[in-house]
Amino acid sequence: MTLHIDADVKFDSKVLTDVAEALEPHATEMFKQRRGRWMAVVELSHVERSEPGPDEEKNPTVKVRVTSVEVAGDEVSAGRLRAVQREMYDRRTSEGTLFQHEGEVA
């Protein structure tokens, strides 16, 4: 039996020192490029969860915080991260398709 909960995800706005230090070398470029995009490896941690009362018509909520980040510093690294991202997307969306890996349980 699979438990399914429709929960809303929110990001905690607190920026940890380690995260700020990892972003600092990229800050000037991020400021200059109003529509810029940057590939990064990000770790999220659970901060809090909220369960609505029985009479409330709200979804449960989980709040997560970025606890670690490394931004790709060049196009080679960004390309490698994009390839990993595509692979992860394909795995997540391949349930019940011919692309699902043999022996893989969704």
Gaussian input, Z-matrix of N, CA and C with variables (Angstrom, degrees):
# hf/3-21g

backbone

0 1
 N
 C     1     B1
 C     2     B2     1     A1
 N     3     B3     2     A2     1     D1
 C     4     B4     3     A3     2     D2
 C     5     B5     4     A4     3     D3
 N     6     B6     5     A5     4     D4
 C     7     B7     6     A6     5     D5
 C     8     B8     7     A7     6     D6
 N     9     B9     8     A8     7     D7
 C    10    B10     9     A9     8     D8
 C    11    B11    10    A10     9     D9
 N    12    B12    11    A11    10    D10
 C    13    B13    12    A12    11    D11
 C    14    B14    13    A13    12    D12
 N    15    B15    14    A14    13    D13
 C    16    B16    15    A15    14    D14
 C    17    B17    16    A16    15    D15
 N    18    B18    17    A17    16    D16
 C    19    B19    18    A18    17    D17
 C    20    B20    19    A19    18    D18
 N    21    B21    20    A20    19    D19
 C    22    B22    21    A21    20    D20
 C    23    B23    22    A22    21    D21
 N    24    B24    23    A23    22    D22
 C    25    B25    24    A24    23    D23
 C    26    B26    25    A25    24    D24
 N    27    B27    26    A26    25    D25
 C    28    B28    27    A27    26    D26
 C    29    B29    28    A28    27    D27
 N    30    B30    29    A29    28    D28
 C    31    B31    30    A30    29    D29
 C    32    B32    31    A31    30    D30
 N    33    B33    32    A32    31    D31
 C    34    B34    33    A33    32    D32
 C    35    B35    34    A34    33    D33
 N    36    B36    35    A35    34    D34
 C    37    B37    36    A36    35    D35
 C    38    B38    37    A37    36    D36
 N    39    B39    38    A38    37    D37
 C    40    B40    39    A39    38    D38
 C    41    B41    40    A40    39    D39
 N    42    B42    41    A41    40    D40
 C    43    B43    42    A42    41    D41
 C    44    B44    43    A43    42    D42
 N    45    B45    44    A44    43    D43
 C    46    B46    45    A45    44    D44
 C    47    B47    46    A46    45    D45
 N    48    B48    47    A47    46    D46
 C    49    B49    48    A48    47    D47
 C    50    B50    49    A49    48    D48
 N    51    B51    50    A50    49    D49
 C    52    B52    51    A51    50    D50
 C    53    B53    52    A52    51    D51
 N    54    B54    53    A53    52    D52
 C    55    B55    54    A54    53    D53
 C    56    B56    55    A55    54    D54
 N    57    B57    56    A56    55    D55
 C    58    B58    57    A57    56    D56
 C    59    B59    58    A58    57    D57
 N    60    B60    59    A59    58    D58
 C    61    B61    60    A60    59    D59
 C    62    B62    61    A61    60    D60
 N    63    B63    62    A62    61    D61
 C    64    B64    63    A63    62    D62
 C    65    B65    64    A64    63    D63
 N    66    B66    65    A65    64    D64
 C    67    B67    66    A66    65    D65
 C    68    B68    67    A67    66    D66
 N    69    B69    68    A68    67    D67
 C    70    B70    69    A69    68    D68
 C    71    B71    70    A70    69    D69
 N    72    B72    71    A71    70    D70
 C    73    B73    72    A72    71    D71
 C    74    B74    73    A73    72    D72
 N    75    B75    74    A74    73    D73
 C    76    B76    75    A75    74    D74
 C    77    B77    76    A76    75    D75
 N    78    B78    77    A77    76    D76
 C    79    B79    78    A78    77    D77
 C    80    B80    79    A79    78    D78
 N    81    B81    80    A80    79    D79
 C    82    B82    81    A81    80    D80
 C    83    B83    82    A82    81    D81
 N    84    B84    83    A83    82    D82
 C    85    B85    84    A84    83    D83
 C    86    B86    85    A85    84    D84
 N    87    B87    86    A86    85    D85
 C    88    B88    87    A87    86    D86
 C    89    B89    88    A88    87    D87
 N    90    B90    89    A89    88    D88
 C    91    B91    90    A90    89    D89
 C    92    B92    91    A91    90    D90
 N    93    B93    92    A92    91    D91
 C    94    B94    93    A93    92    D92
 C    95    B95    94    A94    93    D93
 N    96    B96    95    A95    94    D94
 C    97    B97    96    A96    95    D95
 C    98    B98    97    A97    96    D96
 N    99    B99    98    A98    97    D97
 C   100   B100    99    A99    98    D98
 C   101   B101   100   A100    99    D99
 N   102   B102   101   A101   100   D100
 C   103   B103   102   A102   101   D101
 C   104   B104   103   A103   102   D102
 N   105   B105   104   A104   103   D103
 C   106   B106   105   A105   104   D104
 C   107   B107   106   A106   105   D105
 N   108   B108   107   A107   106   D106
 C   109   B109   108   A108   107   D107
 C   110   B110   109   A109   108   D108
 N   111   B111   110   A110   109   D109
 C   112   B112   111   A111   110   D110
 C   113   B113   112   A112   111   D111
 N   114   B114   113   A113   112   D112
 C   115   B115   114   A114   113   D113
 C   116   B116   115   A115   114   D114
 N   117   B117   116   A116   115   D115
 C   118   B118   117   A117   116   D116
 C   119   B119   118   A118   117   D117
 N   120   B120   119   A119   118   D118
 C   121   B121   120   A120   119   D119
 C   122   B122   121   A121   120   D120
 N   123   B123   122   A122   121   D121
 C   124   B124   123   A123   122   D122
 C   125   B125   124   A124   123   D123
 N   126   B126   125   A125   124   D124
 C   127   B127   126   A126   125   D125
 C   128   B128   127   A127   126   D126
 N   129   B129   128   A128   127   D127
 C   130   B130   129   A129   128   D128
 C   131   B131   130   A130   129   D129
 N   132   B132   131   A131   130   D130
 C   133   B133   132   A132   131   D131
 C   134   B134   133   A133   132   D132
 N   135   B135   134   A134   133   D133
 C   136   B136   135   A135   134   D134
 C   137   B137   136   A136   135   D135
 N   138   B138   137   A137   136   D136
 C   139   B139   138   A138   137   D137
 C   140   B140   139   A139   138   D138
 N   141   B141   140   A140   139   D139
 C   142   B142   141   A141   140   D140
 C   143   B143   142   A142   141   D141
 N   144   B144   143   A143   142   D142
 C   145   B145   144   A144   143   D143
 C   146   B146   145   A145   144   D144
 N   147   B147   146   A146   145   D145
 C   148   B148   147   A147   146   D146
 C   149   B149   148   A148   147   D147
 N   150   B150   149   A149   148   D148
 C   151   B151   150   A150   149   D149
 C   152   B152   151   A151   150   D150
 N   153   B153   152   A152   151   D151
 C   154   B154   153   A153   152   D152
 C   155   B155   154   A154   153   D153
 N   156   B156   155   A155   154   D154
 C   157   B157   156   A156   155   D155
 C   158   B158   157   A157   156   D156
 N   159   B159   158   A158   157   D157
 C   160   B160   159   A159   158   D158
 C   161   B161   160   A160   159   D159
 N   162   B162   161   A161   160   D160
 C   163   B163   162   A162   161   D161
 C   164   B164   163   A163   162   D162
 N   165   B165   164   A164   163   D163
 C   166   B166   165   A165   164   D164
 C   167   B167   166   A166   165   D165
 N   168   B168   167   A167   166   D166
 C   169   B169   168   A168   167   D167
 C   170   B170   169   A169   168   D168
 N   171   B171   170   A170   169   D169
 C   172   B172   171   A171   170   D170
 C   173   B173   172   A172   171   D171
 N   174   B174   173   A173   172   D172
 C   175   B175   174   A174   173   D173
 C   176   B176   175   A175   174   D174
 N   177   B177   176   A176   175   D175
 C   178   B178   177   A177   176   D176
 C   179   B179   178   A178   177   D177
 N   180   B180   179   A179   178   D178
 C   181   B181   180   A180   179   D179
 C   182   B182   181   A181   180   D180
 N   183   B183   182   A182   181   D181
 C   184   B184   183   A183   182   D182
 C   185   B185   184   A184   183   D183
 N   186   B186   185   A185   184   D184
 C   187   B187   186   A186   185   D185
 C   188   B188   187   A187   186   D186
 N   189   B189   188   A188   187   D187
 C   190   B190   189   A189   188   D188
 C   191   B191   190   A190   189   D189
 N   192   B192   191   A191   190   D190
 C   193   B193   192   A192   191   D191
 C   194   B194   193   A193   192   D192
 N   195   B195   194   A194   193   D193
 C   196   B196   195   A195   194   D194
 C   197   B197   196   A196   195   D195
 N   198   B198   197   A197   196   D196
 C   199   B199   198   A198   197   D197
 C   200   B200   199   A199   198   D198
 N   201   B201   200   A200   199   D199
 C   202   B202   201   A201   200   D200
 C   203   B203   202   A202   201   D201
 N   204   B204   203   A203   202   D202
 C   205   B205   204   A204   203   D203
 C   206   B206   205   A205   204   D204
 N   207   B207   206   A206   205   D205
 C   208   B208   207   A207   206   D206
 C   209   B209   208   A208   207   D207
 N   210   B210   209   A209   208   D208
 C   211   B211   210   A210   209   D209
 C   212   B212   211   A211   210   D210
 N   213   B213   212   A212   211   D211
 C   214   B214   213   A213   212   D212
 C   215   B215   214   A214   213   D213
 N   216   B216   215   A215   214   D214
 C   217   B217   216   A216   215   D215
 C   218   B218   217   A217   216   D216
 N   219   B219   218   A218   217   D217
 C   220   B220   219   A219   218   D218
 C   221   B221   220   A220   219   D219
 N   222   B222   221   A221   220   D220
 C   223   B223   222   A222   221   D221
 C   224   B224   223   A223   222   D222
 N   225   B225   224   A224   223   D223
 C   226   B226   225   A225   224   D224
 C   227   B227   226   A226   225   D225
 N   228   B228   227   A227   226   D226
 C   229   B229   228   A228   227   D227
 C   230   B230   229   A229   228   D228
 N   231   B231   230   A230   229   D229
 C   232   B232   231   A231   230   D230
 C   233   B233   232   A232   231   D231
 N   234   B234   233   A233   232   D232
 C   235   B235   234   A234   233   D233
 C   236   B236   235   A235   234   D234
 N   237   B237   236   A236   235   D235
 C   238   B238   237   A237   236   D236
 C   239   B239   238   A238   237   D237
 N   240   B240   239   A239   238   D238
 C   241   B241   240   A240   239   D239
 C   242   B242   241   A241   240   D240
 N   243   B243   242   A242   241   D241
 C   244   B244   243   A243   242   D242
 C   245   B245   244   A244   243   D243
 N   246   B246   245   A245   244   D244
 C   247   B247   246   A246   245   D245
 C   248   B248   247   A247   246   D246
 N   249   B249   248   A248   247   D247
 C   250   B250   249   A249   248   D248
 C   251   B251   250   A250   249   D249
 N   252   B252   251   A251   250   D250
 C   253   B253   252   A252   251   D251
 C   254   B254   253   A253   252   D252
 N   255   B255   254   A254   253   D253
 C   256   B256   255   A255   254   D254
 C   257   B257   256   A256   255   D255
 N   258   B258   257   A257   256   D256
 C   259   B259   258   A258   257   D257
 C   260   B260   259   A259   258   D258
 N   261   B261   260   A260   259   D259
 C   262   B262   261   A261   260   D260
 C   263   B263   262   A262   261   D261
 N   264   B264   263   A263   262   D262
 C   265   B265   264   A264   263   D263
 C   266   B266   265   A265   264   D264
 N   267   B267   266   A266   265   D265
 C   268   B268   267   A267   266   D266
 C   269   B269   268   A268   267   D267
 N   270   B270   269   A269   268   D268
 C   271   B271   270   A270   269   D269
 C   272   B272   271   A271   270   D270
 N   273   B273   272   A272   271   D271
 C   274   B274   273   A273   272   D272
 C   275   B275   274   A274   273   D273
 N   276   B276   275   A275   274   D274
 C   277   B277   276   A276   275   D275
 C   278   B278   277   A277   276   D276
 N   279   B279   278   A278   277   D277
 C   280   B280   279   A279   278   D278
 C   281   B281   280   A280   279   D279
 N   282   B282   281   A281   280   D280
 C   283   B283   282   A282   281   D281
 C   284   B284   283   A283   282   D282
 N   285   B285   284   A284   283   D283
 C   286   B286   285   A285   284   D284
 C   287   B287   286   A286   285   D285
 N   288   B288   287   A287   286   D286
 C   289   B289   288   A288   287   D287
 C   290   B290   289   A289   288   D288
 N   291   B291   290   A290   289   D289
 C   292   B292   291   A291   290   D290
 C   293   B293   292   A292   291   D291
 N   294   B294   293   A293   292   D292
 C   295   B295   294   A294   293   D293
 C   296   B296   295   A295   294   D294
 N   297   B297   296   A296   295   D295
 C   298   B298   297   A297   296   D296
 C   299   B299   298   A298   297   D297
 N   300   B300   299   A299   298   D298
 C   301   B301   300   A300   299   D299
 C   302   B302   301   A301   300   D300
 N   303   B303   302   A302   301   D301
 C   304   B304   303   A303   302   D302
 C   305   B305   304   A304   303   D303
 N   306   B306   305   A305   304   D304
 C   307   B307   306   A306   305   D305
 C   308   B308   307   A307   306   D306
 N   309   B309   308   A308   307   D307
 C   310   B310   309   A309   308   D308
 C   311   B311   310   A310   309   D309
 N   312   B312   311   A311   310   D310
 C   313   B313   312   A312   311   D311
 C   314   B314   313   A313   312   D312
 N   315   B315   314   A314   313   D313
 C   316   B316   315   A315   314   D314
 C   317   B317   316   A316   315   D315

   B1=1.4468
   B2=1.5307
   B3=1.3269
   B4=1.4517
   B5=1.5206
   B6=1.3057
   B7=1.4536
   B8=1.5238
   B9=1.3278
   B10=1.4539
   B11=1.5188
   B12=1.3225
   B13=1.4639
   B14=1.5212
   B15=1.3126
   B16=1.4583
   B17=1.5168
   B18=1.3165
   B19=1.4616
   B20=1.5189
   B21=1.2985
   B22=1.4584
   B23=1.5218
   B24=1.3166
   B25=1.4619
   B26=1.5193
   B27=1.3236
   B28=1.4665
   B29=1.5246
   B30=1.3224
   B31=1.4603
   B32=1.5141
   B33=1.3101
   B34=1.4532
   B35=1.5258
   B36=1.3054
   B37=1.4616
   B38=1.5267
   B39=1.3175
   B40=1.4648
   B41=1.5267
   B42=1.3382
   B43=1.4590
   B44=1.5294
   B45=1.3181
   B46=1.4549
   B47=1.5280
   B48=1.3141
   B49=1.4597
   B50=1.5223
   B51=1.3352
   B52=1.4697
   B53=1.5248
   B54=1.3178
   B55=1.4644
   B56=1.5259
   B57=1.3210
   B58=1.4630
   B59=1.5262
   B60=1.3169
   B61=1.4670
   B62=1.5227
   B63=1.3306
   B64=1.4649
   B65=1.5304
   B66=1.3284
   B67=1.4643
   B68=1.5256
   B69=1.3204
   B70=1.4619
   B71=1.5296
   B72=1.3437
   B73=1.4638
   B74=1.5313
   B75=1.3224
   B76=1.4618
   B77=1.5303
   B78=1.3199
   B79=1.4684
   B80=1.5235
   B81=1.3282
   B82=1.4663
   B83=1.5150
   B84=1.3264
   B85=1.4662
   B86=1.5271
   B87=1.3174
   B88=1.4659
   B89=1.5239
   B90=1.3250
   B91=1.4567
   B92=1.5279
   B93=1.3157
   B94=1.4673
   B95=1.5256
   B96=1.3192
   B97=1.4680
   B98=1.5287
   B99=1.3007
   B100=1.4722
   B101=1.5238
   B102=1.3268
   B103=1.4588
   B104=1.5334
   B105=1.3032
   B106=1.4626
   B107=1.5142
   B108=1.3235
   B109=1.4687
   B110=1.5195
   B111=1.3166
   B112=1.4504
   B113=1.5220
   B114=1.3153
   B115=1.4586
   B116=1.5263
   B117=1.3184
   B118=1.4580
   B119=1.5200
   B120=1.3114
   B121=1.4546
   B122=1.5194
   B123=1.3368
   B124=1.4634
   B125=1.5175
   B126=1.3145
   B127=1.4640
   B128=1.5252
   B129=1.3223
   B130=1.4627
   B131=1.5217
   B132=1.3130
   B133=1.4665
   B134=1.5215
   B135=1.3049
   B136=1.4642
   B137=1.5237
   B138=1.3388
   B139=1.4570
   B140=1.5240
   B141=1.3346
   B142=1.4653
   B143=1.5242
   B144=1.3112
   B145=1.4601
   B146=1.5147
   B147=1.3160
   B148=1.4591
   B149=1.5183
   B150=1.3138
   B151=1.4565
   B152=1.5191
   B153=1.3228
   B154=1.4658
   B155=1.5317
   B156=1.3120
   B157=1.4547
   B158=1.5241
   B159=1.3338
   B160=1.4578
   B161=1.5360
   B162=1.3187
   B163=1.4608
   B164=1.5264
   B165=1.3344
   B166=1.4627
   B167=1.5266
   B168=1.3100
   B169=1.4592
   B170=1.5234
   B171=1.3160
   B172=1.4596
   B173=1.5182
   B174=1.3223
   B175=1.4562
   B176=1.5207
   B177=1.3272
   B178=1.4557
   B179=1.5316
   B180=1.3213
   B181=1.4600
   B182=1.5143
   B183=1.3201
   B184=1.4611
   B185=1.5211
   B186=1.3214
   B187=1.4602
   B188=1.5260
   B189=1.3314
   B190=1.4596
   B191=1.5259
   B192=1.3286
   B193=1.4625
   B194=1.5235
   B195=1.3243
   B196=1.4611
   B197=1.5253
   B198=1.3338
   B199=1.4620
   B200=1.5214
   B201=1.3254
   B202=1.4579
   B203=1.5181
   B204=1.3244
   B205=1.4599
   B206=1.5224
   B207=1.3082
   B208=1.4607
   B209=1.5126
   B210=1.3246
   B211=1.4566
   B212=1.5223
   B213=1.3309
   B214=1.4618
   B215=1.5216
   B216=1.3137
   B217=1.4588
   B218=1.5205
   B219=1.3380
   B220=1.4607
   B221=1.5193
   B222=1.3347
   B223=1.4650
   B224=1.5256
   B225=1.3278
   B226=1.4662
   B227=1.5221
   B228=1.3247
   B229=1.4736
   B230=1.5268
   B231=1.3338
   B232=1.4645
   B233=1.5209
   B234=1.3270
   B235=1.4655
   B236=1.5166
   B237=1.3119
   B238=1.4758
   B239=1.5259
   B240=1.3282
   B241=1.4651
   B242=1.5221
   B243=1.3351
   B244=1.4743
   B245=1.5267
   B246=1.3289
   B247=1.4639
   B248=1.5258
   B249=1.3063
   B250=1.4701
   B251=1.5245
   B252=1.3201
   B253=1.4592
   B254=1.5326
   B255=1.3337
   B256=1.4718
   B257=1.5249
   B258=1.3286
   B259=1.4638
   B260=1.5304
   B261=1.3109
   B262=1.4601
   B263=1.5270
   B264=1.3232
   B265=1.4603
   B266=1.5255
   B267=1.3393
   B268=1.4670
   B269=1.5247
   B270=1.3077
   B271=1.4725
   B272=1.5237
   B273=1.3319
   B274=1.4716
   B275=1.5200
   B276=1.3129
   B277=1.4559
   B278=1.5212
   B279=1.3315
   B280=1.4661
   B281=1.5245
   B282=1.3109
   B283=1.4655
   B284=1.5199
   B285=1.3285
   B286=1.4550
   B287=1.5196
   B288=1.3303
   B289=1.4598
   B290=1.5185
   B291=1.3148
   B292=1.4611
   B293=1.5243
   B294=1.3299
   B295=1.4670
   B296=1.5204
   B297=1.3264
   B298=1.4638
   B299=1.5182
   B300=1.3138
   B301=1.4547
   B302=1.5234
   B303=1.3334
   B304=1.4644
   B305=1.5322
   B306=1.3056
   B307=1.4546
   B308=1.5164
   B309=1.3116
   B310=1.4528
   B311=1.5219
   B312=1.3012
   B313=1.4675
   B314=1.5098
   B315=1.3116
   B316=1.4714
   B317=1.4980
   A1=108.96
   A2=117.14
   A3=122.28
   A4=109.74
   A5=116.74
   A6=122.73
   A7=107.98
   A8=117.09
   A9=121.24
   A10=109.11
   A11=115.69
   A12=120.87
   A13=107.47
   A14=116.89
   A15=120.59
   A16=107.10
   A17=115.78
   A18=120.24
   A19=109.73
   A20=115.71
   A21=121.59
   A22=107.97
   A23=116.03
   A24=121.51
   A25=108.34
   A26=115.49
   A27=121.49
   A28=108.45
   A29=115.15
   A30=120.27
   A31=110.10
   A32=115.93
   A33=122.09
   A34=107.04
   A35=117.65
   A36=120.70
   A37=114.06
   A38=117.48
   A39=119.87
   A40=109.17
   A41=116.58
   A42=121.78
   A43=107.94
   A44=115.62
   A45=120.66
   A46=110.45
   A47=117.46
   A48=122.66
   A49=112.18
   A50=117.46
   A51=120.93
   A52=111.64
   A53=116.55
   A54=121.44
   A55=109.41
   A56=117.11
   A57=121.10
   A58=110.90
   A59=116.90
   A60=120.73
   A61=111.99
   A62=117.35
   A63=121.13
   A64=111.43
   A65=117.17
   A66=121.41
   A67=112.97
   A68=117.76
   A69=122.96
   A70=113.72
   A71=120.61
   A72=118.87
   A73=113.47
   A74=118.23
   A75=123.00
   A76=112.48
   A77=117.28
   A78=121.78
   A79=112.87
   A80=118.46
   A81=120.68
   A82=110.69
   A83=116.93
   A84=120.71
   A85=110.77
   A86=117.27
   A87=120.60
   A88=110.62
   A89=116.47
   A90=120.74
   A91=110.98
   A92=116.87
   A93=121.93
   A94=112.50
   A95=117.73
   A96=121.64
   A97=110.35
   A98=115.92
   A99=120.35
   A100=113.07
   A101=117.32
   A102=120.53
   A103=111.09
   A104=116.19
   A105=120.38
   A106=112.81
   A107=114.03
   A108=121.73
   A109=107.64
   A110=115.71
   A111=121.04
   A112=109.31
   A113=115.39
   A114=120.69
   A115=108.00
   A116=115.89
   A117=120.19
   A118=110.32
   A119=114.80
   A120=121.87
   A121=105.36
   A122=115.78
   A123=120.78
   A124=110.04
   A125=115.79
   A126=121.18
   A127=107.33
   A128=115.29
   A129=121.39
   A130=109.27
   A131=116.29
   A132=119.64
   A133=109.03
   A134=115.02
   A135=123.11
   A136=108.17
   A137=116.44
   A138=120.73
   A139=110.88
   A140=116.00
   A141=118.88
   A142=109.87
   A143=115.15
   A144=120.70
   A145=108.44
   A146=114.17
   A147=120.04
   A148=108.31
   A149=115.59
   A150=120.83
   A151=107.80
   A152=117.04
   A153=118.79
   A154=110.49
   A155=114.02
   A156=119.55
   A157=110.67
   A158=117.11
   A159=121.21
   A160=114.03
   A161=117.76
   A162=120.38
   A163=113.25
   A164=117.36
   A165=120.96
   A166=110.06
   A167=115.42
   A168=120.06
   A169=109.65
   A170=115.45
   A171=122.62
   A172=108.37
   A173=115.12
   A174=119.95
   A175=109.65
   A176=117.46
   A177=118.93
   A178=108.51
   A179=116.82
   A180=121.60
   A181=110.10
   A182=115.29
   A183=120.93
   A184=107.25
   A185=116.33
   A186=121.24
   A187=107.41
   A188=115.98
   A189=121.68
   A190=109.64
   A191=115.59
   A192=122.31
   A193=108.28
   A194=116.39
   A195=120.85
   A196=106.83
   A197=116.09
   A198=119.80
   A199=113.06
   A200=116.12
   A201=120.09
   A202=107.99
   A203=116.66
   A204=120.92
   A205=109.36
   A206=115.72
   A207=122.47
   A208=106.51
   A209=116.88
   A210=123.26
   A211=108.75
   A212=115.98
   A213=120.21
   A214=108.91
   A215=115.87
   A216=120.88
   A217=114.62
   A218=116.83
   A219=120.30
   A220=109.27
   A221=116.43
   A222=120.78
   A223=112.79
   A224=118.28
   A225=120.66
   A226=109.41
   A227=116.53
   A228=120.53
   A229=110.73
   A230=117.24
   A231=120.84
   A232=110.15
   A233=117.13
   A234=120.88
   A235=111.98
   A236=116.57
   A237=120.27
   A238=110.36
   A239=116.56
   A240=119.78
   A241=111.34
   A242=117.02
   A243=119.61
   A244=110.75
   A245=116.99
   A246=120.55
   A247=110.53
   A248=117.31
   A249=121.11
   A250=109.72
   A251=116.96
   A252=120.91
   A253=110.67
   A254=117.34
   A255=120.64
   A256=111.13
   A257=116.68
   A258=120.40
   A259=110.44
   A260=117.09
   A261=120.55
   A262=110.76
   A263=117.36
   A264=121.34
   A265=110.54
   A266=116.43
   A267=120.45
   A268=111.11
   A269=117.58
   A270=120.85
   A271=111.03
   A272=116.07
   A273=119.95
   A274=111.62
   A275=117.70
   A276=120.44
   A277=113.93
   A278=118.35
   A279=120.19
   A280=114.05
   A281=119.08
   A282=121.47
   A283=110.29
   A284=115.24
   A285=120.90
   A286=113.81
   A287=117.92
   A288=120.91
   A289=109.72
   A290=115.77
   A291=120.23
   A292=111.62
   A293=117.16
   A294=120.37
   A295=113.10
   A296=117.06
   A297=119.60
   A298=108.00
   A299=115.95
   A300=120.64
   A301=110.54
   A302=115.12
   A303=120.82
   A304=109.51
   A305=115.79
   A306=121.40
   A307=113.51
   A308=117.13
   A309=121.68
   A310=109.56
   A311=115.32
   A312=120.91
   A313=107.84
   A314=115.54
   A315=119.31
   A316=111.12
   D1=130.25
   D2=-179.44
   D3=-101.90
   D4=129.92
   D5=176.88
   D6=-87.21
   D7=124.64
   D8=179.67
   D9=-118.41
   D10=122.82
   D11=178.52
   D12=-124.58
   D13=123.57
   D14=172.76
   D15=-83.40
   D16=107.07
   D17=-179.06
   D18=-121.90
   D19=145.61
   D20=173.76
   D21=-86.95
   D22=142.80
   D23=177.99
   D24=-109.72
   D25=130.93
   D26=177.18
   D27=-124.51
   D28=147.74
   D29=176.91
   D30=-97.15
   D31=133.84
   D32=173.95
   D33=-75.80
   D34=133.49
   D35=-174.95
   D36=-83.10
   D37=-6.52
   D38=-179.92
   D39=-65.88
   D40=128.97
   D41=177.78
   D42=-103.76
   D43=115.52
   D44=179.74
   D45=-70.12
   D46=154.16
   D47=-178.20
   D48=-55.49
   D49=-45.28
   D50=-179.79
   D51=-61.76
   D52=-38.04
   D53=179.33
   D54=-68.38
   D55=-44.79
   D56=178.52
   D57=-60.64
   D58=-41.64
   D59=179.35
   D60=-65.04
   D61=-35.84
   D62=178.80
   D63=-71.66
   D64=-30.86
   D65=-179.73
   D66=-83.75
   D67=-24.22
   D68=-173.55
   D69=-53.94
   D70=-43.18
   D71=179.81
   D72=-64.46
   D73=-17.46
   D74=-177.60
   D75=-102.82
   D76=-4.90
   D77=-171.73
   D78=-60.99
   D79=-43.26
   D80=-178.27
   D81=-62.89
   D82=-45.74
   D83=179.16
   D84=-65.37
   D85=-38.48
   D86=178.13
   D87=-64.27
   D88=-36.73
   D89=178.45
   D90=-67.13
   D91=-40.95
   D92=-177.16
   D93=-68.88
   D94=-36.22
   D95=-174.68
   D96=-97.68
   D97=97.18
   D98=-177.80
   D99=-61.48
   D100=-30.14
   D101=-179.40
   D102=-115.31
   D103=24.45
   D104=-176.96
   D105=-69.10
   D106=158.80
   D107=174.84
   D108=-135.26
   D109=145.04
   D110=-178.87
   D111=-135.78
   D112=133.36
   D113=175.96
   D114=-84.32
   D115=140.84
   D116=-178.35
   D117=-152.92
   D118=158.00
   D119=169.52
   D120=-99.95
   D121=127.13
   D122=-173.68
   D123=-128.25
   D124=137.75
   D125=172.79
   D126=-111.47
   D127=132.56
   D128=178.65
   D129=-110.95
   D130=147.39
   D131=173.75
   D132=-127.63
   D133=152.48
   D134=179.11
   D135=-73.75
   D136=129.39
   D137=179.74
   D138=-107.21
   D139=-48.39
   D140=178.90
   D141=-161.26
   D142=164.27
   D143=175.12
   D144=-136.11
   D145=147.79
   D146=179.38
   D147=-128.33
   D148=129.96
   D149=176.35
   D150=-112.31
   D151=123.87
   D152=179.09
   D153=-67.86
   D154=154.79
   D155=176.83
   D156=-68.10
   D157=165.47
   D158=-176.26
   D159=-60.33
   D160=-25.74
   D161=-178.56
   D162=-97.39
   D163=0.40
   D164=-179.50
   D165=-92.54
   D166=138.28
   D167=178.36
   D168=-98.99
   D169=64.25
   D170=179.31
   D171=-128.84
   D172=156.63
   D173=172.63
   D174=-82.70
   D175=152.04
   D176=169.50
   D177=-59.77
   D178=155.66
   D179=-178.42
   D180=-129.89
   D181=137.86
   D182=172.14
   D183=-119.95
   D184=134.61
   D185=178.42
   D186=-108.37
   D187=131.77
   D188=178.50
   D189=-121.45
   D190=156.64
   D191=-179.76
   D192=-127.37
   D193=143.32
   D194=172.95
   D195=-74.59
   D196=116.18
   D197=-178.40
   D198=-104.49
   D199=-15.52
   D200=178.12
   D201=-156.45
   D202=140.54
   D203=178.22
   D204=-149.79
   D205=141.23
   D206=171.39
   D207=-133.75
   D208=121.25
   D209=-178.10
   D210=-93.44
   D211=135.62
   D212=177.16
   D213=-60.36
   D214=128.55
   D215=-176.20
   D216=-92.75
   D217=-6.09
   D218=179.52
   D219=-154.15
   D220=171.03
   D221=-176.75
   D222=-67.42
   D223=-29.70
   D224=178.23
   D225=-64.98
   D226=-48.41
   D227=178.25
   D228=-63.91
   D229=-41.98
   D230=179.66
   D231=-61.98
   D232=-41.23
   D233=178.56
   D234=-63.46
   D235=-41.20
   D236=178.34
   D237=-63.33
   D238=-41.78
   D239=178.94
   D240=-66.47
   D241=-38.17
   D242=177.22
   D243=-62.59
   D244=-38.22
   D245=178.30
   D246=-64.56
   D247=-42.74
   D248=177.37
   D249=-64.37
   D250=-41.81
   D251=178.92
   D252=-60.82
   D253=-44.51
   D254=178.08
   D255=-61.33
   D256=-42.36
   D257=179.40
   D258=-62.72
   D259=-43.71
   D260=179.16
   D261=-64.81
   D262=-40.97
   D263=177.03
   D264=-61.41
   D265=-46.56
   D266=179.32
   D267=-58.99
   D268=-42.66
   D269=178.72
   D270=-64.22
   D271=-42.60
   D272=-177.70
   D273=-66.97
   D274=-34.86
   D275=-174.18
   D276=-99.74
   D277=2.77
   D278=-175.28
   D279=-92.72
   D280=2.56
   D281=-178.53
   D282=-54.74
   D283=124.91
   D284=177.22
   D285=79.07
   D286=12.12
   D287=178.85
   D288=-113.62
   D289=174.30
   D290=177.16
   D291=-65.85
   D292=-18.67
   D293=-177.99
   D294=-82.03
   D295=-12.02
   D296=-179.80
   D297=-62.09
   D298=130.46
   D299=-177.76
   D300=-67.82
   D301=141.61
   D302=-177.97
   D303=-60.14
   D304=135.07
   D305=178.62
   D306=80.48
   D307=-4.27
   D308=-179.64
   D309=-79.53
   D310=130.88
   D311=178.40
   D312=-104.17
   D313=127.62
   D314=-179.19
   D315=-77.48

